[in-house]
Amino acid sequence: MAPLAAALGSAACQTAAPRQTDFMEQLPGLELTINELRFVVLDYHDYFISTVENAAREMAELQTDRQHQMNAFSWRNNSVSAAQEFAFQTDPLVALVELMVLSARMRDYFDGPAPPELFGPPYRLAVEAAHEVDERGRVIARYITDVPDLEQRLARIDSVAAADPLDDLAFLEGSAFVAPQLFVTESASGLGALGSIEQTTRDLSERVNVYYRYLPKQLRWEMELFALRAYDEFGEDLVADVDEVAGALTSIDGRIAAITDSLLTEIEILADEIIERERSTILSEVDRERIATIEALHAELSFVLADVERQRTETLRSVDEIVAGTRSDVVSDVDAVLDDALTRLTRLAVGLGIGIFLAAAALILLFNRTRPESRAA
């Protein structure tokens, strides 16, 4: 068990993701990790493609010569394919240097053997784009490392580019992967250059992502180039056929114009007749609808009036019944009140009569007692 555990531990150590590849470790002053440098390389790759694409599109738009347009599109398509091929080396340092070599070769090609008539008057745009891409690579190299002899190492790139120059716009032809001999002098182990399985898988995933982003665009570029080539090859025949078709169309157009005038005259006559007939039909229909509407309104009015009269009679009868009932109730209530009042008044009068009688009798008795004769006796 112990030898097996040791073997497994050793294998785990060998497959763990290293911080840098062997090539990266041999470059003094390089502190970036594999993933960080890979990000820098992909950024340079995107800058390369966008710069070339913009220059090629602008050159094609500034001229009408199809050969110049095809050359601009060929430069764009071939250089982008080459940049993708070099940018996806397993070792990001190798990828960076290969892209710089490609940029230097493109710069030298447009500065030297490339004929100015290759792209026509906008040729300067290709020269400027090539110099911009080359300078961007050198700026990146100075950014990622502060090795003292960096300029000498960059000069090696120029030497390799001069030793293997571009002869035409086929960028991949004759290009060798020479990066290890440019920045490092010691040999590196294969496993150290390749990195771990994990790193390799990550690189493959990143490559798929980049292809996914650029594949639709590259397909459109290839279709643009194919369309220009097809037109350049079959354009004269197409123009002749178009002229012949245009003549036939002109003859047909004359006949169609005469037929159209005749048809318009007949249509105007028919239109007047149709309009008059339709007007009469519409007016008669409107009159019929008007009479029917008046009759319907009259019938509805008669029905409403009859219903109103019935409702009025019923209402008056109800009011009479309510008034009669109310009056009878009021009379009964009044009689009861009068009877009660009369009873109360009678009782009051009787009470008052008795009181008056008693008071008179008392006064008479009092008077008799107070007479003088009564006193003398």
C-alpha positions as CSV (number, residue, x, y, z in Angstrom):
1,M,0.0,0.0,0.0
2,A,2.8,2.4,0.8
3,P,4.4,2.3,-2.7
4,L,0.9,2.7,-4.3
5,A,0.2,5.8,-2.1
6,A,3.5,7.3,-3.0
7,A,3.0,6.7,-6.7
8,L,-0.5,8.3,-6.5
9,G,0.9,11.3,-4.6
10,S,3.7,11.7,-7.1
11,A,1.2,11.5,-10.0
12,A,-1.0,14.1,-8.3
13,C,2.0,16.4,-7.9
14,Q,2.9,16.0,-11.6
15,T,-0.7,16.7,-12.8
16,A,-1.3,19.7,-10.5
17,A,-1.6,23.0,-12.4
18,P,1.8,24.7,-12.4
19,R,2.0,28.5,-11.9
20,Q,4.2,28.9,-14.9
21,T,5.5,26.8,-17.8
22,D,9.1,25.9,-18.1
23,F,9.5,28.5,-20.9
24,M,7.9,31.2,-18.7
25,E,10.2,30.3,-15.7
26,Q,13.3,30.8,-17.9
27,L,12.3,34.4,-18.8
28,P,13.6,36.7,-16.0
29,G,11.2,39.3,-14.6
30,L,8.1,37.5,-15.8
31,E,5.7,37.3,-12.8
32,L,2.5,36.5,-14.5
33,T,0.8,33.1,-14.1
34,I,-0.2,30.9,-17.0
35,N,-3.8,32.1,-16.9
36,E,-2.8,35.8,-16.6
37,L,-0.5,35.6,-19.5
38,R,-3.1,33.7,-21.5
39,F,-5.5,36.6,-20.9
40,V,-2.9,39.1,-22.2
41,V,-2.3,36.9,-25.3
42,L,-6.0,36.7,-26.1
43,D,-6.3,40.5,-25.7
44,Y,-3.5,40.9,-28.2
45,H,-5.2,38.4,-30.5
46,D,-8.4,40.4,-30.4
47,Y,-6.6,43.7,-31.0
48,F,-4.8,42.1,-34.0
49,I,-8.1,40.9,-35.6
50,S,-10.0,44.1,-35.0
51,T,-7.2,46.4,-36.3
52,V,-6.8,44.3,-39.5
53,E,-10.6,44.0,-40.0
54,N,-11.2,47.7,-39.7
55,A,-8.4,48.6,-42.1
56,A,-9.5,46.0,-44.7
57,R,-13.2,47.1,-44.5
58,E,-12.2,50.8,-44.9
59,M,-10.0,50.1,-47.9
60,A,-12.8,48.1,-49.6
61,E,-15.2,50.9,-49.0
62,L,-12.9,53.6,-50.4
63,Q,-12.6,52.1,-53.8
64,T,-14.6,50.4,-56.5
65,D,-12.0,48.2,-58.1
66,R,-13.0,44.6,-57.4
67,Q,-9.4,43.3,-57.4
68,H,-8.4,45.8,-54.8
69,Q,-11.4,44.8,-52.7
70,M,-10.6,41.1,-53.1
71,N,-7.0,41.8,-52.0
72,A,-8.1,43.6,-48.9
73,F,-10.5,40.8,-47.9
74,S,-7.8,38.2,-48.6
75,W,-5.4,40.0,-46.4
76,R,-8.0,40.2,-43.6
77,N,-9.1,36.5,-43.9
78,N,-5.6,35.0,-44.1
79,S,-4.0,37.2,-41.4
80,V,-6.9,36.5,-39.0
81,S,-6.6,32.7,-39.6
82,A,-2.9,32.9,-39.0
83,A,-3.3,34.9,-35.8
84,Q,-5.7,32.3,-34.4
85,E,-3.4,29.5,-35.3
86,F,-0.4,31.1,-33.5
87,A,-2.4,32.5,-30.5
88,F,-3.5,29.1,-29.3
89,Q,-0.2,27.5,-28.5
90,T,-0.4,25.6,-25.2
91,D,2.3,27.8,-23.7
92,P,1.0,31.4,-23.6
93,L,4.6,32.8,-23.9
94,V,5.1,30.8,-27.1
95,A,1.8,32.1,-28.4
96,L,2.7,35.7,-27.6
97,V,6.1,35.5,-29.4
98,E,4.6,33.8,-32.4
99,L,2.0,36.5,-32.7
100,M,4.8,39.1,-32.5
101,V,6.7,37.3,-35.2
102,L,3.6,37.3,-37.4
103,S,3.1,41.0,-36.8
104,A,6.7,41.8,-37.7
105,R,6.5,39.7,-40.9
106,M,3.3,41.6,-41.9
107,R,5.0,44.9,-41.1
108,D,8.0,44.1,-43.2
109,Y,5.8,42.8,-46.1
110,F,3.9,46.1,-46.3
111,D,7.0,48.2,-45.9
112,G,8.9,46.3,-48.6
113,P,7.9,43.7,-51.2
114,A,4.2,44.4,-51.2
115,P,3.4,46.5,-54.3
116,P,1.5,49.7,-53.5
117,E,-1.0,48.8,-56.2
118,L,-2.0,45.8,-54.2
119,F,-4.7,47.7,-52.4
120,G,-4.9,50.9,-54.6
121,P,-4.7,54.4,-53.1
122,P,-5.8,53.3,-49.5
123,Y,-2.6,51.2,-49.3
124,R,-1.4,53.4,-46.4
125,L,-4.2,52.0,-44.2
126,A,-2.7,48.5,-44.4
127,V,0.8,49.9,-43.6
128,E,-0.6,51.8,-40.6
129,A,-2.5,48.8,-39.3
130,A,0.5,46.5,-39.6
131,H,2.7,49.0,-37.6
132,E,0.0,49.4,-35.0
133,V,-0.3,45.7,-34.4
134,D,3.5,45.2,-34.3
135,E,4.0,48.1,-31.8
136,R,1.2,46.7,-29.6
137,G,3.1,43.4,-29.2
138,R,6.3,45.2,-28.2
139,V,4.3,47.3,-25.6
140,I,2.9,44.1,-24.2
141,A,6.4,42.5,-24.0
142,R,7.7,45.5,-22.1
143,Y,4.7,45.4,-19.8
144,I,5.0,41.8,-18.7
145,T,8.7,41.6,-18.0
146,D,11.6,43.9,-17.0
147,V,14.4,41.6,-18.3
148,P,17.5,43.8,-18.9
149,D,18.2,42.5,-22.4
150,L,14.5,42.7,-23.6
151,E,15.4,44.9,-26.6
152,Q,18.0,42.3,-27.8
153,R,15.3,39.6,-27.5
154,L,12.9,41.8,-29.5
155,A,15.6,42.2,-32.1
156,R,15.7,38.5,-32.5
157,I,12.0,38.7,-33.5
158,D,12.9,41.2,-36.2
159,S,15.7,38.9,-37.4
160,V,13.5,35.8,-37.7
161,A,10.9,37.9,-39.5
162,A,13.5,39.2,-42.0
163,A,14.9,35.6,-42.5
164,D,11.5,34.2,-43.3
165,P,9.6,37.1,-45.0
166,L,6.1,37.0,-46.5
167,D,5.9,36.7,-50.3
168,D,2.2,37.3,-50.7
169,L,-1.0,37.4,-48.7
170,A,-0.9,33.7,-47.8
171,F,0.2,34.4,-44.2
172,L,0.5,30.7,-43.0
173,E,2.8,29.5,-45.7
174,G,6.4,29.3,-44.6
175,S,5.7,30.3,-41.0
176,A,7.5,28.2,-38.4
177,F,6.9,28.0,-34.7
178,V,10.2,29.6,-33.5
179,A,9.3,31.3,-30.2
180,P,11.4,29.1,-27.8
181,Q,14.6,30.1,-29.6
182,L,13.7,33.8,-29.3
183,F,13.1,34.5,-25.6
184,V,14.8,31.5,-23.9
185,T,17.9,29.7,-24.7
186,E,17.7,26.6,-22.5
187,S,15.7,23.6,-23.6
188,A,12.4,23.0,-21.7
189,S,10.8,19.7,-20.9
190,G,7.8,18.7,-22.8
191,L,5.6,18.2,-19.8
192,G,6.7,21.6,-18.5
193,A,5.8,23.3,-21.7
194,L,2.4,21.6,-22.0
195,G,1.4,22.1,-18.4
196,S,-1.1,20.1,-16.5
197,I,-4.2,18.3,-17.8
198,E,-6.3,20.9,-16.1
199,Q,-4.4,23.7,-17.9
200,T,-4.7,21.9,-21.2
201,T,-8.5,21.5,-20.7
202,R,-8.8,25.2,-19.8
203,D,-6.9,26.2,-23.0
204,L,-9.1,24.1,-25.1
205,S,-12.2,25.6,-23.5
206,E,-10.9,29.1,-24.2
207,R,-10.1,28.2,-27.8
208,V,-13.7,27.0,-28.2
209,N,-15.0,30.2,-26.8
210,V,-12.9,32.3,-29.2
211,Y,-13.9,30.2,-32.2
212,Y,-17.5,30.6,-31.1
213,R,-17.2,34.4,-31.1
214,Y,-15.3,34.7,-34.4
215,L,-16.6,31.8,-36.5
216,P,-19.8,33.6,-37.7
217,K,-17.8,36.7,-38.5
218,Q,-15.2,34.7,-40.5
219,L,-17.9,32.9,-42.4
220,R,-19.3,36.2,-43.4
221,W,-15.9,37.4,-44.5
222,E,-15.4,34.3,-46.6
223,M,-18.8,34.8,-48.3
224,E,-17.9,38.4,-49.1
225,L,-14.6,37.3,-50.7
226,F,-16.4,34.5,-52.6
227,A,-19.0,36.9,-53.9
228,L,-16.4,39.3,-55.2
229,R,-14.5,36.5,-56.9
230,A,-17.7,35.1,-58.5
231,Y,-18.6,38.5,-59.8
232,D,-15.1,39.1,-61.1
233,E,-15.3,35.8,-63.0
234,F,-18.8,35.9,-64.3
235,G,-19.5,39.7,-64.1
236,E,-19.2,40.5,-67.9
237,D,-21.5,37.7,-68.9
238,L,-23.9,38.8,-66.2
239,V,-23.8,42.4,-67.4
240,A,-24.5,41.3,-71.0
241,D,-27.4,39.2,-69.8
242,V,-28.7,42.1,-67.7
243,D,-28.5,44.4,-70.8
244,E,-30.4,42.0,-72.9
245,V,-33.0,41.6,-70.2
246,A,-33.2,45.3,-69.8
247,G,-33.9,45.8,-73.5
248,A,-36.7,43.2,-73.4
249,L,-38.1,44.9,-70.3
250,T,-38.1,48.2,-72.1
251,S,-40.1,46.7,-75.0
252,I,-42.5,45.1,-72.6
253,D,-42.8,48.3,-70.7
254,G,-43.9,50.2,-73.8
255,R,-46.6,47.6,-74.6
256,I,-47.7,47.6,-71.0
257,A,-48.0,51.4,-71.0
258,A,-50.3,51.3,-74.1
259,I,-52.4,48.5,-72.6
260,T,-52.5,50.4,-69.3
261,D,-53.8,53.6,-71.0
262,S,-56.6,51.7,-72.7
263,L,-57.5,50.0,-69.5
264,L,-57.6,53.2,-67.6
265,T,-60.0,54.8,-70.1
266,E,-62.4,51.8,-69.8
267,I,-62.1,51.7,-66.1
268,E,-63.0,55.4,-65.9
269,I,-66.2,54.8,-68.0
270,L,-67.1,51.7,-66.0
271,A,-66.4,53.6,-62.8
272,D,-68.8,56.4,-63.6
273,E,-71.6,53.8,-64.4
274,I,-70.8,51.8,-61.3
275,I,-70.8,54.9,-59.1
276,E,-74.2,56.1,-60.4
277,R,-75.7,52.7,-60.0
278,E,-74.4,52.3,-56.6
279,R,-75.5,55.8,-55.7
280,S,-79.1,55.1,-56.8
281,T,-79.1,51.8,-54.9
282,I,-77.8,53.4,-51.8
283,L,-80.3,56.3,-52.0
284,S,-83.2,53.9,-52.4
285,E,-82.0,51.7,-49.6
286,V,-81.5,54.8,-47.4
287,D,-85.1,55.9,-48.2
288,R,-86.5,52.5,-47.4
289,E,-84.5,52.4,-44.2
290,R,-85.8,55.9,-43.3
291,I,-89.4,54.9,-43.8
292,A,-89.0,51.7,-41.8
293,T,-87.3,53.6,-39.0
294,I,-90.1,56.2,-38.8
295,E,-92.7,53.5,-38.7
296,A,-90.8,51.6,-36.0
297,L,-90.5,54.8,-34.0
298,H,-94.2,55.6,-34.4
299,A,-95.2,52.1,-33.2
300,E,-92.8,52.4,-30.3
301,L,-94.3,55.8,-29.5
302,S,-97.9,54.5,-29.5
303,F,-96.9,51.6,-27.3
304,V,-95.1,53.9,-24.9
305,L,-98.1,56.3,-24.7
306,A,-100.6,53.5,-24.1
307,D,-98.4,52.2,-21.4
308,V,-98.1,55.7,-19.9
309,E,-102.0,56.1,-19.9
310,R,-102.4,52.8,-18.2
311,Q,-99.8,53.7,-15.6
312,R,-101.5,57.1,-15.0
313,T,-105.0,55.5,-14.5
314,E,-103.6,52.9,-12.1
315,T,-101.7,55.6,-10.2
316,L,-104.8,57.9,-9.9
317,R,-106.9,54.9,-8.7
318,S,-104.3,54.1,-6.1
319,V,-104.1,57.7,-5.0
320,D,-107.9,57.9,-4.6
321,E,-107.9,54.7,-2.6
322,I,-105.2,56.0,-0.4
323,V,-106.9,59.4,0.1
324,A,-110.3,57.8,0.9
325,G,-108.7,55.5,3.4
326,T,-106.7,58.2,5.0
327,R,-109.8,60.5,5.2
328,S,-111.9,57.9,6.9
329,D,-109.1,57.3,9.4
330,V,-108.7,61.0,10.0
331,V,-112.5,61.5,10.6
332,S,-112.5,58.6,13.1
333,D,-109.5,60.0,14.9
334,V,-111.2,63.5,15.0
335,D,-114.5,62.1,16.3
336,A,-112.6,60.2,19.0
337,V,-110.7,63.3,20.0
338,L,-113.9,65.4,20.1
339,D,-115.7,62.9,22.2
340,D,-112.8,62.7,24.6
341,A,-112.7,66.5,24.8
342,L,-116.4,66.8,25.3
343,T,-116.3,64.3,28.1
344,R,-113.5,66.2,29.8
345,L,-115.4,69.5,29.4
346,T,-118.6,68.0,30.9
347,R,-116.7,66.7,33.9
348,L,-115.0,70.1,34.3
349,A,-118.4,72.0,34.0
350,V,-120.0,69.8,36.6
351,G,-117.1,70.2,38.9
352,L,-117.2,74.0,38.4
353,G,-121.1,74.1,39.0
354,I,-120.8,72.3,42.3
355,G,-118.0,74.5,43.4
356,I,-119.9,77.7,42.5
357,F,-123.0,76.4,44.4
358,L,-121.1,75.6,47.5
359,A,-119.3,79.0,47.3
360,A,-122.7,80.8,47.0
361,A,-124.2,79.0,49.9
362,A,-121.2,79.8,52.0
363,L,-121.4,83.4,51.1
364,I,-125.2,83.5,52.0
365,L,-124.5,82.0,55.4
366,L,-121.8,84.4,56.0
367,F,-123.9,87.3,55.0
368,N,-126.8,86.3,57.3
369,R,-124.6,86.0,60.3
370,T,-123.2,89.5,59.8
371,R,-126.5,91.4,59.5
372,P,-127.3,94.0,62.3
373,E,-130.6,92.5,63.3
374,S,-128.8,89.4,64.1
375,R,-126.4,91.3,66.3
376,A,-129.3,93.1,68.2
377,A,-131.2,90.0,69.0
